[in-house]
């Protein structure tokens, strides 16, 4: 009887942590989808496995023209998902905040440092 309860408890914990990881990044996923629809440069890095040359995306980086309203949405998404992140890197330089949050094998980063065109970048990486 105790063994059955222990097994059920372990299964529930594992299942719960799996679903927490899936829902942990909802706000950041939604922002990424919105950014993908903006005009900008999109860079995707793939890894190709030997079997049937299957491609797996390991990094998607989008550079886009700075937009104050969109930046507020990005920062709000990071703030909303902050507590579920396994690792957080936040830096502030010249009043600009750069963020990188990791959720298991997936990391989201935002760099407001403008390039020569005045563009900023948002990146998703899978380890």
C-alpha positions in Angstrom: 0.0 0.0 0.0 2.8 2.4 0.9 4.7 1.5 -2.2 1.7 2.3 -4.4 1.3 5.7 -2.8 5.0 6.4 -3.2 4.9 5.5 -6.9 1.8 7.6 -7.5 3.4 10.6 -5.7 6.6 10.2 -7.8 4.6 10.1 -11.0 2.6 13.1 -10.0 5.7 15.1 -9.2 7.4 14.2 -12.5 4.2 14.9 -14.5 3.7 18.2 -12.6 7.3 19.4 -13.2 7.0 18.5 -16.9 3.8 20.6 -17.3 5.3 23.5 -15.3 8.2 23.7 -17.7 5.8 23.8 -20.7 3.7 26.5 -19.2 6.6 28.4 -17.7 7.4 30.2 -20.9 3.9 31.0 -22.1 4.4 34.8 -22.0 7.8 34.7 -23.7 6.5 32.3 -26.4 3.6 34.6 -27.2 6.0 37.6 -27.5 8.3 35.6 -29.8 5.4 34.7 -32.1 4.5 38.4 -32.2 8.1 39.4 -33.0 8.3 36.8 -35.8 5.5 38.7 -37.5 7.4 42.0 -37.5 9.7 43.1 -40.3 13.2 42.3 -39.5 16.1 39.9 -40.0 15.5 36.4 -38.9 18.5 34.0 -38.3 17.9 30.3 -37.6 20.6 27.8 -36.7 19.8 24.2 -37.3 21.5 20.9 -36.4 21.1 18.0 -38.8 20.9 14.5 -37.5 22.1 11.6 -39.7 18.8 9.8 -39.9 16.9 11.1 -43.0 18.7 14.5 -42.6 16.2 15.7 -40.0 16.7 19.4 -39.1 16.3 20.6 -35.5 16.2 24.3 -34.7 18.7 25.1 -32.0 18.6 28.9 -32.2 16.2 31.5 -33.6 17.4 35.2 -33.5 15.3 38.0 -34.8 16.6 41.6 -35.1 14.0 44.2 -35.6 13.6 48.0 -35.5 13.4 49.3 -31.9 9.8 49.8 -30.8 9.0 51.2 -27.3 5.6 49.5 -27.1 7.0 46.1 -28.1 9.9 46.5 -25.7 7.4 47.0 -22.9 5.6 43.8 -23.9 8.9 41.9 -24.0 10.0 43.2 -20.5 6.5 42.3 -19.2 6.8 38.8 -20.6 10.2 38.3 -18.9 8.8 39.6 -15.7 5.7 37.3 -15.9 7.8 34.2 -16.5 10.7 35.2 -14.2 9.7 33.1 -11.2 9.7 29.9 -13.3 13.1 30.4 -14.8 15.9 28.0 -13.7 18.5 30.6 -14.4 18.3 34.3 -14.8 21.0 36.7 -16.1 20.1 40.4 -16.0 22.6 43.1 -16.7 22.2 46.8 -17.0 24.5 49.0 -19.0 24.0 52.7 -19.9 20.4 52.4 -18.6 19.6 49.4 -20.9 18.6 46.1 -19.4 19.8 42.9 -21.2 18.0 39.7 -20.1 18.5 36.0 -20.5 16.3 33.4 -18.7 16.7 29.7 -19.0 13.9 27.2 -18.6 15.4 23.7 -18.7 16.9 23.4 -22.2 15.4 26.5 -23.6 16.8 30.1 -23.1 15.3 33.4 -24.1 17.3 36.5 -24.4 16.6 40.1 -25.2 19.3 42.7 -26.0 18.1 46.3 -26.4 21.5 47.4 -27.5 20.8 49.1 -30.9 23.0 48.2 -33.9 23.8 50.8 -36.6 20.3 50.5 -38.0 18.7 51.1 -34.6 17.6 47.5 -34.4 17.4 45.3 -31.3 17.4 41.5 -31.0 15.3 38.7 -29.3 16.8 35.2 -29.3 15.5 31.7 -28.4 18.1 28.9 -28.0 17.7 25.2 -27.3 20.6 23.4 -25.7 
